[in-house]
Each structure stands twice: as C-alpha cells, then as structure tokens.
Amino acid sequence: MPTSIATRLEQLRQWLAAEQLEAWIVSTSDEHLNEYVPDHKQRLAALTGFSGSLGTAVILRESRPQLFVDSRYHLQAEQSCGALFDIQKQGNSGVLDPHEWLAEQPGNLRVGADPFVTAPRTWRRFAKALIGTAHTLTAVHPNPADTICTDRPAPLCNPIYPLGVEFTGKSTAQKLEELRTAMQEAKTTALVLTLLDEIAWLANLRGSDVAHNPVFEAYAVITDSEAFCFCHRPESGLQDARPEWKFRPYSDYLGFLKELAEHEDLRVWLDPAGTTMGTRQAFADEQVHEAQNPVVLAKALKNSVELECSRTAHRRAGSALVRSFVKLRNALDSGTAVSERKYSDWLREEYSREAGFSDLSFTTIAGSGANGAIVHYGNPSPEKCLEPGEMLLVDSGIQCAGATTDATRTLAVSSASDLQRRRYTRVLQAHIRLARQVFPEGTTGAALDAITRSCLWNDGLDFGHGTGHGVGAFLGVHEGPQRISPTSHDVPLQEGMIVSNEPGFYESGWGGIRIENLCVVVKAEAHPPHPGGKPWLQLETLTLVPYDPVLIDRRLLNPDEREWLDAYQVRVLEEIGPLLPDKSHQRWLEQACAA
C-alpha cells in the first residue's frame, strides 16, 4: 500500500533533523528541468499529492509546509493539498514567491535544495533573496525524496527511434554544423544540453519516456568534433541510425563531466535556464560561458517542412474533434448520460483513428460546469455527467504526423444563458483581437497580451494565465522562448514561431471559458510599409475547429470581428468538411459554421 503524504512529510522532517536543516525546497522539476516529469521523478507529487505541471513546496521542520502555485492551479491545489499545506496562490495580491517568502521568515534557517533538479537561474534567485538574512542555502544530493518515496515506478527506458527529414526538414548533421558555428562565434569548445526536447530536436530522435511527450531521458555534450548522447539504451542500433553521434550509458554523464573539466583551455557553454546547478558546479567559473544556448531559438523557428507537417496535423485533429462533438451532441439529444470521462475517452478514440497518430500531446481537459474553472483540470471524472445549462471546456491535442497540436473549445451542453453568451463572446472578441493583430518585428509577448485582454478589461473580466505559449514540432506542447504573457518582455516574436492564442475567463463555482487556437507567426505582406522600415508580422491560424454558435452573441461583435469570424468558419468548413466520413458529420459542421 502506498505511503500516505502525512507519513512522508514526517519522514522528511526526521531527515531534516538528521541533516541539521530547517527547510527543504522541492519543485516539480527533475534532473532535466522537465515541465512534464516522468512518473519515477514526480518528487513534488510524491511528497505533497499535487499533480500539476508547475509548483514549489517549502517543507519546514517545525511548522506547516507551504505549497506555491500559479493561478492555473489555485483551485486544484486547495482541493488536493489544502488539508496538509498552506496554499500560496501566486498572482494574488500580497502573495510572495517562494524565495521571497523564505527571506521573510524569522530565525536562522539552513535551507536545503537539490542542485541537480534546480536551474542556476533559480538557484541564484533563492541565494540572492537570502542575502541580508540569517538564512543559508545548502546544496544537498542525493535527493531525500528518492529514499522516502520508495514506491514510485522504475524508469521506463523505452525505445528511441529516428525521425526522418520528411518531418524535421533538416538533418542532424546540418543542425550540428550550425550549432558548432555558433559555438565558434562564442569562443566555446563544448556545449552541454539537459532539456530533453532540445536533445531530441538536435539529434532528430524521439522516444516515449515522458507521458505525451515524444522524448527520451538523456544528456548531450557537443564539442567541436564530437557529439555525445548519454541515454538509457545506447546499444539499441542508434549508432547506425545517427553516425554523427556517440551514444553512451546514461549513468556515465557525471563522470564524463569530470573528465571534460580537466581539459586545458576548456570553455563550456551552459544555459542558466536550461541546465542544472549540479552540472554548473562541475566546472570552474573561468571555464563557463553562460548564455541561452543556440538550440532554443533554432528549435522555435519552424522551417517550411515542420510547418507543413503542423498544418496537416491540425486538419486531422480538427476532423477528430468535430466527430467527437457530433457523437456528444447525438448522445445528449437522445437523453444519454455522458460523463466527463466518457467524452474524454470518445475524443481519444477519434484522435487515434487519424493517420500518423502517435499519442495525445497532454492529458485531455474536459471540465463541465464548475470544473471548467479549474484551468488545468487534468482528470475528467467518470461520475460527473454533463448537465443542461452547463458549459463543457475541452482542451486537448495530439502528437501526429511529425507535429504537435493543442486546441480548446467551450461548448454549451444545451441552451445558453445570457450571462454565458456575454462572457463567451467577450472571450471570443479577445481571441479575435489577437488573431487579427498586425505588429512590427521586435514586438514582445507582453504587448500582445495587453492588446488581447483590453476588451475583457473593459467589461470587468480577466484571466490569470498567459494568453499564449510556444509549441514544439512533434515535441512539447509547451515550448520556449516565445510566449504571450504579461511578463514576456524579453523575447520578441519572430517569423516561424508557433504560439497559442487562448484567452479565457474563470469563476469558482460557476465554470470556465477558454478558446484556443495555435498560430504561426508570418509576415504581413499586404500591410502598408512600416514608417521605420521594419517588417510587419501577424498570426496565421493553424487550428481548424468551429466555435459554438449557441454561445456567440453576434450583436456584441463589431463588423471587423464578424468578418473575421465568418471567414474562419468558412475556412473550417472548406478544409475539414471533405475529411469527414459521413454526411451527418458534414451537416453538423455546416450548421456550426453557418452561425
């Protein structure tokens, strides 16, 4: 029987006493700084019961533990962890971030953290916050969760397979050549990669060691003449598939770093946000060049082959979503009870019928009624049935045909109230505002985020998450560096980046509304010349799924918004209609796109 969270917390407090520590920092992150962590490295979940993709806990030896989460998880954390933890709802007025909270605590705290699951940038944030206090930050490894939480599963170590240039558009040899050119320009002799999507992209390899993410556990070290990949299955024919690389056991990584650090004239490139403090501590300060690594931007700027794969995958995903909506509507109209879980299963079944389907890109969110207010409601209930008067928020995506999709639609279960229609239409207006926006090269996500929200603000509405995130090419459904959020001041959007457009509104006890399309940044060729000579950019929508006409109050839309909406619905009908297998699906789509 699994050990209870309360028992694990007590065991951790005993460990803290033995190590003469007063506090322990644990986050969702693992040795590869994954957002989506493999089951065997779910340390935060094992110690707290919190299953969200982002959170930090501070476990105190003598007082109540703290769990810090952003607005996506405020409700979820309260429901799942509130009995044992104080929930620090980041983003709310007066709520501090973990490093700030620790700095304000009284006494002389010796605070422990594992450097091998912490990025240097994060580590320094904590260390800087503690300057001027009596507290100290101490590196501790191995991680105590690994001995306390002994009932976690073993690593998957699944097969690794090559992804061809018909999907990647560029060989790994080309990518390595371009990377080494950047290394030479930076006067570095080696580069270390920790993030799994960066390694998978660079090597044109994929796996399934992390749920819904086609990646494999590995580290990579690139020198001016060799490329090393440290993975769980180095002997499985990878050398023949990728002769540009040398494959070594995963367990050899730390020993290799020690050997590398002994080289004369070593200058190693480390990304302070993309590697761990444990890796950073393997090298002397004078050996390290710290900067964002070149893979980050190269991976974000999709080439023409990757974009064509994305368009294909979105057509297939759109067809599957429409078929699932028809099945749901037929069931509801016949009086059949449909639970959140049943619909989620229907949707996966339709997705899996599509050619090239590999997996979901994340666990489907299917929240009805009040559950729609839980932004990342990742466990559709088999008991909660859809009820008349409610809305159903469906956020889903697939890994398919060399691409990654992510789309959200909010549906009326039956008729809609005036309040539901007004709020939905306001969110739709925000969504359309971003979709129509033209902006000069150099514009950051923060500017676009404010433009998107403005019509919501004018109606007294807002939402706690960012307006958009980057998306990979048959990789992670969340990808940097691009994002559209109030804090995205440092990364301008560039041609070829894929981002989401997903404004929303959520009210506890009432429900949630979110509308999400994926878009690619393209040049706005038809726009008048910029007075300063800059190129104009805009978003080309990739997602092809109709909006629910029952929830749209067209009287609130201005002429430009109605024109955009009508053109989009026509495009959905033209591109998705021919893919549907029978006339009942086509009739439903015609009706949905006619409103």
N, C-alpha and C positions, 0 to 999 in steps of 0.2 A: 504494500500500500504506500502511495507517495507520502512523503513527509509534509506536514502542514506548514503553511507560511509562518505561523506563530512559532513553531518549533525551530524552523530555520533561522528566524530572527534571533531567537535565544542562543542558538549555537554560534551565530555570528558575533553576538555580544560577548560570549565567552572567549571567542578567538580574539576580539579586540582587546579584552583584558589581558590575555596572554601576551599579545604583541605590544602592550602598553600604548594602544591607540584609543582615542576618544571618539573618532568618527571614521566612517568608510564611505567613499563615493562609488556608486555603481550606476552605470548608464546602460542604455540599450545597445551600445556599441560593442563590437568584438575586435579580434586581432586585425580584421580587415576594414574596420570602421564602416561595416555594412549598415544600411538603414534597415534592410530586411535580413534578419540574422538567422542562420541555420539553427535547427532545434537544439543541437548539442551545445550551443553557445548562448542560449537565452538566459543569461545570468540575471538580468533585471527581472524578467518574468518569474524565474525560479525563486527569487528572494522576496518578491512583492506581490506576485499574482497579476501584475499589469502586463497586458499583451500588446499594447500599442507600439508603433514603429519608432517613437521618439519620446524619451523621458529620462529623468535622472533622479535617483534616490540618494539621500544622505542618511545613513544609518548611524544613530548615536548610541553610545554605550549606556548612557544614563537617562535618556529621555526619549520621547516619542519620535519615531522616524518620520522623515519628510519625503514626499514624492512630488516632483516638479514636472508639470506637463503643460503643453500649449493648448490653445482653445479647441483644437480638434478632439482633444481627449478629456476635457473638463468633466463632462457627464460620465464618460466611461470610467475614468479613474475614481470618481466619487462612488460609483456603484460597485466597482470591483475591489477597491482598496481602502475605502474610507474608514472601515472598522479598525484597521491597524495603523493607518498612516494619516498624517495631516496632508491634505492635498493642496499644494501650492499652485494655484491656477494662473500660470504666466500669461501676461497680456492684460490681466485685470488691474485696475488701479491699485497701487500700493504693494503689489506682489513683486518680490525680488527674484532675480535669477539665482541659481544655486550658489555661485561663487560670492555673490553679494550677501546672500543670507548667511553663509558661513562667517563672513567677515564681521557681521554684526553680533555674533554670538559671544557671550561673556566667557571669561576664563582663559586658560591656556590649552587649546585643543591641538593635539597631534593628529592630523588628518591623513588618512591613508588612501592611496589610489593606485591602480594597476597601470603602469606606463605602457604596457603592451596592448591596451584597449583604449588608449587616450591619444588624440592627436596633439602634437606640440602646441598648436594654437590654443586648444582647450586647456592643456596643462598650464600654460603661461597665464591664461585668464584667471585660473584659480590662484596661482602663485602670486600674481600681481595684486589680486584682491586682498590677500592675507598680509601684504606688506604694511607695516604700521600697526599690526595687531600682535598679540602674543601667540598666535597660532602658527603652526608649521605644516607644510605639505610634504609627505613622505612617500617615496616610491616603494611599492611592495609587490613582489612577484615570487612565487605563483599566486594566482587569484584564489582567495578563500572560498569563493562560490564553487570552485571545482572540487573541493573536498567536502563541503557541506551538502551540496545538491548532487548526490551520487546517483539519483535515479533518472538523470537525463539520458537521452538516447545517444548511441555511438555516432561518430561522423558517418555521413552517407558514402563518401568516396565514390560517387557514381562515375560512369564512363565519360570521357572527354572526347569531343568529336570536332572535326574541322568544318568551318563554314566557308563555302566557296565564294569566289569573286563575283558570281552572278547575284549574290546577296550583299557582299561588302563593297563592291565597286573598286577595291584596291587590295593588292596582295600584302601579306605581312612583310615581304621583302621591301616593298615600296614604303610602307609605314615606318619600318626600322631605319631606312635610309633617311627619311625626312626627320625622324627623331634624332638621329646622330648628327645631322646638320645643325639642329637646334642646340644639341649638347656642345658642339664645337664652338658655336657662336657664344655660348655662355661660359666657355672655357672649363667645361667639366669633363671628367673621364669616366664617370659611371652615373647611372640613374636607377633609383630603387622605386618600384611600384608595389603598393599594398592593396589598393582598391581592386576588387575582383572584376568590375566591369571594364576598368582600364586595361587590365591584363588580357581579358577575353577579346576586347576590341583590337588591341595591338597584335595579338597572335592569330587573330581570325579563328579562334577556338571557342567552343561553347560546351556547357555541361548542365548539371541539374542538382548541384549540391545545396542550393538555397531555393526554397519553395517559390515557384512562379518566376524565378529569375534564371535565365539560361547561362549561368556562370559556374565556375568550379573554384574550390579553395586552392589558392596559390599565391606565391610571391614571385616577383620578377626583378632581375637585375640586368641592366643593359650597359655594356661597356662599348668602347669604340670599335671593337672587333667581334664581340660575342654577345649572345642573348641567352640568359639562364631563366628557366621556369622551374620553381620548386612546387611540386604538386603531389597528390596522393597516389597517382597512377603513372609514374614516369616511364614505366616499361611497356605501356599498352599500345605500341605502334605509333606513338606521337612523333618520334624522331623521323620516321618515313614520311609522315604527312606534313611535317614542318621542319625540314632540314636546316632552316635558318636558326633554329633554337636548340639549346641543350637542356634536356629535362633531367631533373634531379629529385630525390625524395623531399617531401615537404619538411621533414624533420632536419634536413641539412641546412636550412636557411640561416639560423643564428650562427652556426659555425662558419658558414661562408662569409657572413658579415665581418666576423672577427678576422678572417684571413684577408678580406678586402681592406680592412682598416690598417693593415700592416704594410700596404703598398706605398712606396715612396711616390710623392707628387700626386697622391690621390685627391681628387676634387669631386665629391659625390653630390648629385642633385637630389634634394629631398623636398617634397611638397609639405609645408607645415600644416595643411589641412587634409592631406591625403596619405600620410604615413603615420606611424605611431611614435610616441615619445620613447618607447623601448628601442625602436630602430634608431632613432636620433641619438640615443645615448651610446650607441655602438661606435660612434665616431667623435673625434676631437673637433672642437669648434672650428679650427682653421681648415679642416677637411671638408666642411659642409657649405654648399651653396643652397640657400633656402629660397624657393620661389614656387609659384604654381607650375606644375610640370606641363610640358608641351602636349601631352596626350589629352588633357582636359578639354582644351579648345578644339583640337583636331577631331576628337570624337563628337563634339557638339555640333560641328559644322557638317551636316549631312551632304554627301555627294549625290549626283543625279541618280545613281543606281539605288542607293538607300532610300531616296525619296520616292522613286517609282515603286519600290517594294512596300513602302508605307502606304501609298495610295491604293495599291492592290489589297493590302491587309485591311484597310479601312472600309473598302467596299464589301469585303467578305464579312467583317464584323458587323457592318450596318445591316446586311441581309439577315444575319443570325438574330440580331436584336429585334428586327421587325417581325420575324417569325415567332419569336418568344412573346412579343406583345400581342400578336394575333391569338396565340394559344391562351394567354392570360385573359384576354377580353372574352373569348369564347367560353372559357370556364366560368368567369364571373357572370356573364349574361345568362348562363344556364343554371345559376344558383349553386355551383360547386364551390365548396370552401377551399381557398388557396392560402397556404401559409407562406411566410417569407422564404422559408427553406425550400418549399416545393417550387416556388417560382425560380429561385436561385438554381435549383437542380435542372429545371427546364431550360434555363438560359445556357447553362454549361453544355447540356445535351445539344442544343442548337449550334453553339460555338464549335463543338467537337466535330460537327458534320462538315465544316468548311475545309477545303483543300489546304494543306500546309499548316493546319492547326497543330501547335506543339503543347500549349498549356494556357491557362489563364495568366494574365500579367500581374494579378493580385487577387486576393480573396474577394469575391463579389460582395458589394454592399447592397443589401436590399432591405431598407428600413421603411416600415409603414407606420402611419400615424405618428405618435410621439417619438418612435425610434428614429425617424428621419432627422431629428435634431442632434443625434449622436453622429458627428461628422464622419468619423471612421468606424462606423458600426459594422464590424467585420465578422459577425457571427449570426447570420439570419436565423430566426427562431422557427423551429418546427411546430410550435404551439401558437404563435401569434399569426392569426389569419387576417387578411385584408378585409377591412370593413367599409361599408358605404359611407361616403363623406370624408374619408381619409385620402391622403396622398401617399404614393409609393415612390421613394427615392431609390433609383437603381444606378449604381456606379460600378462599371465593370470594364474589362479589357482582356485582350488575348496576345499571346506570343504566336505569330503566324507569318509564314511566308517571308521570313527574314526581317520582320518588323514588329513593333510593339504598339498596341492601341490602348486607349483609355477614354471612355465616354460616360457622361452622366445625363440621365433624363429623369424628370419628375413627372409622374403620371397621376391623374385623378382616378381613384378607384371607381367612382360613379360620377355623379354631378359634382360641381364645384361651387363653393360659397363665394360670395362677393369678395370676402377678405382673401381667400385663397387665390382668386383670379387677380386681384390687385397686386398682391405680393409677388406672385409668379411673374406677372407682366413687368413689374419693376426690375426683377432679376433678369428677365429676358432683355429688357432695354439696356441694362448694364452689359450683358453679354454681346448684344449687337453693337453697342458703342465701341467696345474693343475690337470686334471683328471688322468694323468699318474704318478704324482709325488709321490714318497715314501719319508717319513720323519720320523725322530726319535721322540719318545714320548717326550713331552716338547716343541715342536715347536709351535710358536705362529702364528697368522694370518698375522702379518706384514711380516714375512719371506716368507710365501707362496704368499702373494700379490706381492712382488717384483719379485719372480720367474715367476709368471704368466705374469706380464707386460713386462718382459725383451724383448721378441720378438717384441712387439709393439714399445717399446722404440727404438729398433734398426732400425725400419722403420719410425721413426719420429711420431709415434702415441701414444695416451694415452687416458685415460678417467678419469672423475672427481669423480666418486663414488667408493666405496669399491668393491672388487672383489666378496665378499660373505657375507651373513648374516645367522644367525641361523633361524631355522623354528620349530614351535611347533608341537605337536601331537594333531590334532583337536583343535588347539588354534590359536595363532597369526602367521601370515605369516612372521613376523619379531620377532626373539626371541634372547635374550642374554643368557649367556655372550659371547658365541662364535661368532666370525666374522673374515673375512679375509679382512684386510684393512691396509693402511699404518700406522694407529695409533693403531693397535691392538697388543700392545707389552706385555700386562699383562695377557692374557688368553690363555694357551696352548690348542690346540685341543686334544680331548680325544675320545676314542672309544665310539660309540653310539650317538655322536653329529651329527645332520643333519645341513648341510650348503649348501648354493648355490654356484655355480661356474658360474659367469656371467660377464666376461669381455665385453667391448664394445668400440665403437668409435662414436663420435657425432660431427657434424659440422653444425652450424647455417646456414639455408638456403639450405643446401644440403640434410640432413637427418641423420639417426642414424642406428647403427648396434649394436645389443646385442644378445648374445647367452647364454642361462641359463639352466642349469640342477640343480636339487637338488641331493645331495650326502650324504652318511653316512660315518663317519669315522670308519674304520675297521682295524684289524691287518693285516699287510703284511706278512702272514705266509711263503710265498715262498721266501722272500728276505733273502740274506745271513745274518748271525748274525752280530749285531752291535758290533764294536770293544770295546765299553764301556759297553756292556751288555744290552743296552736299547731296549725296543720293537720297531719295525718299524711299522708305520701306513701308510695308504693310503686311498683314497676315492673310495667308491663303488657307481657308478651312479645309481640313482633311476628313474630319468625321462626317458621316452621311447617315443621319438618323433624324426622323421628323420630330418636331416639338408637338406636345399635346395640345390640340386646338381647344379642348374643353377648358384649359386653364388660361388661355390667352384672351385678354380684353383688348381688342384691336382699337377701341376708342381711345386708349391711353397712348397708343403708338403715334408718332409723328409720321409724315409722309415718307421721309427717308428710311425710317425704321420699317415701315410696312413694305417698302420697295425691297429692302434687303431680305426681309423675312420671306416674301413671296418668291424672290429669285432663288433663295436657298431651298425652299420646299420644292420648287420645280426641278432644281438640280438633283435633289434626293430622289424624286420620282423617276427622273430620266436615267440615273445611274444605278439605283437599287432595284427599280421595278423589273428590268429584264433578268435579274438574278433570282427572283422569287419563283418557287417551284410550281405554284398553282394559282388559279385565278382568285381564290378567296384572300390570299395574302396580297395580291395586287390590288384588289378592290379596297381592302383596309388601308393600304398605303395611299391610294388615290384620295380616299376620304380624309386621311390625316394631313395630306399635303395640300388639300383644297381650301382649308380654312384660313 
